[in-house]
Amino acid sequence: MHLAIIGAGFVGLSMGVVLADKGHKVLLVDVDKAKVEKINSGIAPFYEPKLSELLEKHVGNNLKATTNYSELEKAEIIFICVGTPSKPDGSIDLKYVISACESLKDVLKHAKDYKLIVVKSTVLPTTTEKVIIPILEKSGKKAGKHFGICVNPEFLREGSAINDFLNQDRIVIGAMDKKSGDILEKFYRNDFPSSPIVRVDLRTAEMIKYASNAFLATKISFINEIGNICKKIGIDVYKVVEGMKYDPRIGGHFLNAGIGFGGSCLPKDLKALINFAKELGEHPKLLEAVNHVNETQPERLVELAKQRIGELKGKKVAVLGLAFKPGTDDLRETRALPIITKLLDEGAEVIVYDPIAKLPEELNGSVKVASSLEEAIKEAEIIKIVTDWEHFKELINLEHYLEGKLIFEGRRIFDVKPENLEIEGICW
Ligand SMILES: NC(=O)c1ccc[n+]([C@@H]2O[C@H](COP(=O)([O-])OP(=O)(O)OC[C@H]3O[C@@H](n4cnc5c(N)ncnc54)[C@H](O)[C@@H]3O)[C@@H](O)[C@H]2O)c1
């Protein structure tokens, strides 16, 4: 099929290469000219496992990027995958969705055939009905008659985006009418036959995404709070989870206590849902508490060091990890940032190391960047593990650099505490 994807970011490009690999003709449309040029030269604009090889394989054949919306005329299904960031007050910023829809409206105006528009960007319930459809109908074409509309939230995770899209644990299709839903279901059924498909209306599909992310965020803040209690009385929260996870009602996923969740989705989607609930006159106490635990958890890693050694002023601290999780170079809402900022506020000298992620611009000049694990830890007096990269387990073999140094784990990287290292966890 001829497919178009609006927004060649993490979601758009990751799903684009998979769909090209399935044999579709995929056109990626993005306003970022530099990104489009990179993609067309076969260079992935961000790190994601398997992305580069699939991009190289299909660019120029099944896959092409453009900044030009007028090339969309052949597209049968158009996926909207632009970003939906937070505004400073936590509410959702729809500016990219609105600008993409304004451009799509002109495509629809001149379209000779029926097109299906699929909203994959995460948008709050009723956005498609109240914002997206009205803009698209300014084309003079009618939703449900000249074009179809579906909401099809995306659940892939950075660091495993390609595999996640290939093996979707469920495909949620919210449709404005039967025809739209049937077209999208047939499309997915052909290429992803083993994924269960859930058919709902537009606003239910939008809510499924928010409810899923809010639930995952709740699990993390829940176990962090339990971990904070455990820490006070010398209990290892990971052993507690070991004893909980076999209960199928609980499960073991998303119960890794630590410095909290970051990334491009959980924090912003949680805040957007809180804001939305308040607009509806609800007081989402549970969700607010989940957010509060997450905002305060990183500070605890710094406090822990202060409790052990007192003042951090002038102390050399190595921060291991910048990315919000391993397997990605994404820094959005990374917990590393509040930790580094707090360390700098305390007067510490910070040296950071991440195997892939680059230092965010706002920290340029304030911290040193090491080019290897050894370089980061050599001079440091205190070491903080902030991202659970496998590579950091190498610490165990670098004991000659670590004598007399304290290591604080913000993420649990050692299942068993190494005997040769002086190590303390945030919740264990
Ligand atoms: N990143 C994830 O892991 C993930 C997972 C599930 C869902 N989501 C959701 O998917 C959506 C996209 O997220 P992302 O991480 O891929 O975002 P992103 O910021 O990585 O990419 C968005 C892209 O859209 C482009 N863009 C902006 N306005 C445009 C326009 N008018 N026309 C064409 N392109 C435009 C940007 O240049 C950018 O390349 C968001 O709503 C997000 O919440 C993200």
The ligand as an ORCA input file, in Angstrom:
! r2SCAN-3c Opt
* xyz 0 1
  N       8.803      8.325     21.754
  C       8.094      7.320     22.200
  O       8.627      6.365     22.767
  C       6.595      7.279     22.021
  C       5.902      6.078     22.269
  C       4.520      6.050     22.094
  C       3.847      7.204     21.699
  N       4.533      8.362     21.494
  C       3.787      9.548     21.042
  O       3.971      9.654     19.639
  C       4.035     11.034     19.260
  C       5.356     11.303     18.553
  O       6.400     11.111     19.480
  P       7.935     11.066     19.035
  O       8.713     10.688     20.229
  O       8.062     10.269     17.785
  O       8.165     12.625     18.708
  P       9.458     13.293     18.065
  O       9.555     14.635     18.658
  O      10.626     12.352     18.133
  O       9.082     13.427     16.516
  C       8.067     14.260     16.048
  C       8.437     14.720     14.639
  O       7.355     15.485     14.113
  C       7.916     16.514     13.305
  N       6.910     17.550     13.088
  C       6.476     18.535     13.916
  N       5.516     19.266     13.333
  C       5.327     18.747     12.094
  C       4.448     19.047     11.021
  N       3.582     20.050     11.095
  N       4.518     18.296      9.908
  C       5.404     17.279      9.807
  N       6.251     16.939     10.799
  C       6.205     17.662     11.930
  C       9.138     16.968     14.081
  O      10.049     17.678     13.264
  C       9.673     15.627     14.586
  O      10.623     15.077     13.685
  C       3.844     11.829     20.547
  O       2.488     12.163     20.696
  C       4.270     10.853     21.623
  O       3.654     11.125     22.860
  C       5.902      8.424     21.618
*
